[in-house]
Amino acid sequence: MKEILHTERCILRELTPEDAAFAFELNLDPLVLKYTGDRPFASIEEARTFLENYDYRKLHNMGRWGVERKSDGKLLGWCGLKYQPELEEVDLGYRFLIQHRNEGYATETSLGCLDYGFNTLQLERIVANAVKENGASIKVMQKLGMQFCKETLLHDQLSVQYEIFRKKNDEYI
């Protein structure tokens, strides 16, 4: 498996078919899926097939990456960048197992992804979207220094989009 980046407590790495049981568990929890518009995988095998066919990294040099805790190698969730060609935008996203929420992992790994996007991929702008009632995700976006951009419809729910621009002179613009 290929490591993409490191943060203080985590390694972000490509998810592989061997992570199918984790992906199945993550998408099985209705609290995890509450605001995503996704449905649970029907089986571990369906999760494996999804991971076998996940090719964002190959196509766009980015993707949703597994968040592995350095101290014990446990997968906690995923975080990463996704190019949305129909919108010509790069979206920051994150999803964590319920028992690892409110531990700062979303903020920590998202900061790593922003750094990767701006300094490695040389992106100018990164967005993040959340259903309007998803206060926890909106709080993370605000902690990252992202600014409200617009309201939109996401998974047939009223949502908000936040944005952040590449740093100039060590300041995000």
C-alpha positions in Angstrom: 0.0 0.0 0.0 1.3 3.4 -0.9 1.6 6.1 1.8 0.6 9.5 0.6 1.3 11.8 3.6 1.9 11.9 7.3 0.5 14.1 10.0 1.5 14.2 13.7 -0.6 11.1 14.6 -1.6 9.6 11.3 -0.5 8.1 8.0 -2.7 8.7 5.0 -2.4 5.9 2.6 -4.1 4.3 -0.4 -7.0 2.1 0.5 -6.6 -1.4 -0.9 -9.0 -4.4 -1.4 -7.5 -5.8 1.9 -9.3 -2.9 3.6 -12.7 -4.2 2.6 -13.8 -5.2 6.1 -13.0 -1.7 7.3 -14.8 0.0 4.5 -17.8 -2.3 5.1 -17.8 -1.4 8.8 -17.5 2.3 8.1 -20.4 2.4 5.7 -22.5 0.2 7.8 -23.1 2.7 10.5 -26.2 4.9 9.9 -24.6 7.8 11.9 -21.6 7.8 9.5 -23.9 7.8 6.4 -26.5 10.2 7.8 -25.4 13.2 5.7 -23.5 11.5 2.8 -26.2 10.2 0.5 -24.4 6.9 0.3 -25.9 3.5 1.0 -24.2 0.8 3.1 -22.3 -1.9 1.2 -24.3 -5.0 1.0 -21.3 -7.2 1.9 -17.6 -7.1 2.5 -17.2 -8.5 -1.0 -19.1 -5.5 -2.4 -16.8 -3.2 -0.5 -13.8 -5.1 -1.9 -15.1 -4.7 -5.4 -15.5 -1.0 -4.8 -11.9 -0.7 -3.6 -10.6 -2.8 -6.5 -12.2 -0.3 -8.9 -11.3 2.9 -7.1 -9.0 4.7 -9.5 -9.0 8.4 -8.5 -5.4 8.2 -7.6 -4.4 6.9 -11.0 -6.7 9.4 -12.9 -6.1 12.5 -10.8 -3.2 12.0 -8.5 -5.6 12.3 -5.5 -8.3 10.4 -3.8 -9.9 9.5 -0.5 -7.1 7.9 1.6 -7.2 5.6 4.5 -6.3 7.3 7.8 -4.2 5.0 9.8 -3.1 5.8 13.4 0.7 5.7 13.7 0.7 4.4 17.3 -1.1 1.1 16.5 -1.8 0.9 12.7 -5.6 1.0 13.2 -7.7 2.4 10.4 -9.9 5.2 11.8 -11.6 6.5 8.7 -10.6 8.2 5.4 -9.7 11.7 4.3 -8.7 13.1 1.0 -9.2 15.2 -2.1 -11.5 14.3 -5.0 -11.6 16.0 -8.3 -15.1 16.6 -9.6 -14.8 17.2 -13.3 -18.4 18.2 -13.8 -17.8 21.1 -11.4 -14.1 21.6 -12.2 -13.5 21.6 -8.4 -11.4 19.6 -6.0 -13.4 18.6 -2.9 -11.9 17.8 0.5 -13.8 15.1 2.3 -13.5 13.0 5.4 -15.3 10.2 7.2 -14.4 8.5 10.5 -15.7 5.7 12.6 -18.0 7.0 15.2 -15.7 6.0 18.1 -13.0 8.2 16.6 -15.0 11.4 16.2 -14.2 14.4 18.4 -10.6 13.3 18.7 -9.2 15.9 16.2 -8.4 13.5 13.4 -10.6 15.1 10.8 -9.0 18.5 11.4 -5.5 17.1 11.6 -5.7 15.0 8.4 -7.6 17.6 6.5 -4.8 20.1 7.2 -2.4 17.5 5.8 -4.6 17.2 2.7 -4.8 20.9 2.2 -1.0 21.1 2.4 -0.7 18.3 -0.1 -3.2 19.9 -2.5 -1.6 23.3 -2.4 2.1 22.4 -2.2 2.3 19.1 -4.0 -0.5 19.3 -6.5 -0.3 23.1 -6.9 -4.0 23.6 -6.6 -5.3 27.2 -6.4 -8.6 26.4 -4.6 -10.1 23.5 -2.6 -13.8 23.3 -1.5 -15.6 21.2 1.1 -19.3 20.5 1.2 -21.6 19.5 4.1 -25.3 19.1 4.6 -26.4 22.2 6.5 -27.4 20.2 9.6 -24.0 18.6 9.8 -22.6 21.0 12.3 -19.5 18.8 13.1 -18.3 18.9 9.5 -18.9 22.6 9.2 -17.0 23.2 12.4 -14.0 21.3 10.9 -14.1 23.4 7.8 -14.1 26.5 9.8 -11.2 25.3 11.9 -9.3 24.7 8.7 -9.7 28.4 7.8 -12.2 27.7 5.1 -14.7 30.4 4.3 -18.4 30.0 3.4 -18.9 30.2 -0.3 -22.5 29.3 -1.1 -25.5 27.2 -0.3 -26.2 24.3 -2.6 -28.1 21.0 -2.9 -26.2 17.9 -1.9 -27.8 14.5 -1.9 -31.2 16.3 -2.2 -30.4 18.1 1.1 -29.7 21.8 1.7 -26.0 22.1 2.0 -23.2 24.6 2.3 -19.9 24.9 0.5 -16.8 26.3 2.0 -13.6 27.2 0.2 -9.9 28.0 0.8 -7.3 29.3 -1.6 -3.6 28.6 -1.9 -1.3 30.4 0.5 0.5 33.5 -0.7 3.2 34.8 1.6 2.3 32.1 4.2 -1.3 33.3 4.4 -4.3 31.6 2.8 -6.2 33.9 0.5 
